[in-house]
Amino acid sequence: MPSFETKLNSPCIRNCCLDEKDICLGCHRSMVEILAWADADKSKRIEILVNCQKRQAEHSKLKKLL
């Protein structure tokens, strides 16, 4: 039986702007994660996506406070 692997697409939304911590305000990846994405395997990409979700949630929380 053939094995099918889901491709994990980049979270990039083409709204690139880095904050003072070098985190993209569009996709919430760090500069290191952006550069590593192309060569990252599936588990590393999942790790990056989880980090993005955490950063996005934190960003949303902070935005609501302001």
C-alpha positions as CSV (number, residue, x, y, z in Angstrom):
1,M,0.0,0.0,0.0
2,P,1.5,3.4,-1.0
3,S,2.2,5.9,1.7
4,F,0.9,9.4,1.1
5,E,2.5,12.2,3.0
6,T,0.7,15.5,3.5
7,K,2.8,18.4,2.2
8,L,3.0,21.2,4.8
9,N,2.9,24.5,3.0
10,S,4.6,27.6,4.1
11,P,2.6,29.9,6.4
12,C,3.8,32.9,4.5
13,I,1.0,35.3,3.6
14,R,3.2,37.7,1.6
15,N,2.9,40.4,4.3
16,C,6.5,40.4,5.3
17,C,7.5,42.9,8.0
18,L,9.9,42.0,10.9
19,D,9.4,43.3,14.4
20,E,12.2,44.3,16.8
21,K,12.7,40.5,17.6
22,D,13.0,39.5,13.9
23,I,9.5,37.9,13.9
24,C,7.5,38.4,10.8
25,L,4.2,40.2,11.5
26,G,2.5,38.3,8.6
27,C,3.3,34.6,9.3
28,H,4.8,34.9,12.9
29,R,7.9,33.0,12.0
30,S,11.3,34.0,13.2
31,M,14.0,34.9,10.6
32,V,15.8,31.7,11.4
33,E,12.6,29.7,10.8
34,I,11.9,31.5,7.5
35,L,15.4,30.6,6.3
36,A,15.2,27.0,7.5
37,W,11.7,26.3,6.0
38,A,12.9,25.1,2.6
39,D,15.2,22.4,3.9
40,A,13.1,21.5,6.9
41,D,11.6,18.0,7.2
42,K,8.0,17.4,8.2
43,S,8.6,17.2,11.9
44,K,10.6,20.5,11.8
45,R,7.9,22.2,9.8
46,I,5.3,21.1,12.3
47,E,7.5,22.5,15.1
48,I,7.8,25.8,13.2
49,L,4.0,25.9,12.6
50,V,3.3,25.3,16.3
51,N,5.7,28.2,17.2
52,C,3.9,30.4,14.7
53,Q,0.5,29.6,16.3
54,K,1.8,30.4,19.8
55,R,3.3,33.7,18.6
56,Q,0.1,34.7,16.7
57,A,-2.0,34.0,19.8
58,E,0.3,36.1,22.0
59,H,0.3,38.9,19.4
60,S,-3.5,38.8,19.3
61,K,-3.7,39.0,23.1
62,L,-1.3,42.0,23.3
63,K,-3.2,43.7,20.5
64,K,-6.5,43.4,22.4
65,L,-4.8,45.0,25.5
66,L,-3.8,48.0,23.5
